Amino acid sequence: MPNLHKVFVYGTLQSGEPNNYLIEDQTFIGRGSTTSLEWNMYSLGAFPAVVRGNSNVMGELWEVDDEALSKCDWLECHPDMYSRERVEVIVNCCVVLAWMYIYQGDVTNVEEIDKWPV
């Protein structure tokens, strides 16, 4: 039986976005948000970045296998550009612990956004 991982995506991995093809054959659980107000999202142009802050993040929860998680890590340049951290998210009225990619770069002078796509 394969290992399965819950991943909370908020950018180009979401349904209908250009990189969703990496996980589209995996299990979509639902739309939701982080439970805590400790994140902010920024637009880096073609994709968003989440860093520690004072808001929550809207996105999608997926259950993925090892291969799909590896593809997500590759896309997010984990652990250099984005680190993968476990966060609590609320989806379908349930609180779940899931991986989320956190931007490691500087967001000074970068536009803050509420959701992706803008």
Secondary structure, DSSP 8 states (H G I E B T S, - for coil): ---EEEEEE-STTSTTSTTGGGTTTSEEEEEEEESSS-EEEEE-SSSEEEEESSB--EEEEEEEEHHHHHHHHHHTTTTTTEEEEEEEEEETTEEEEEEEEEE-S--TT--EESSS--
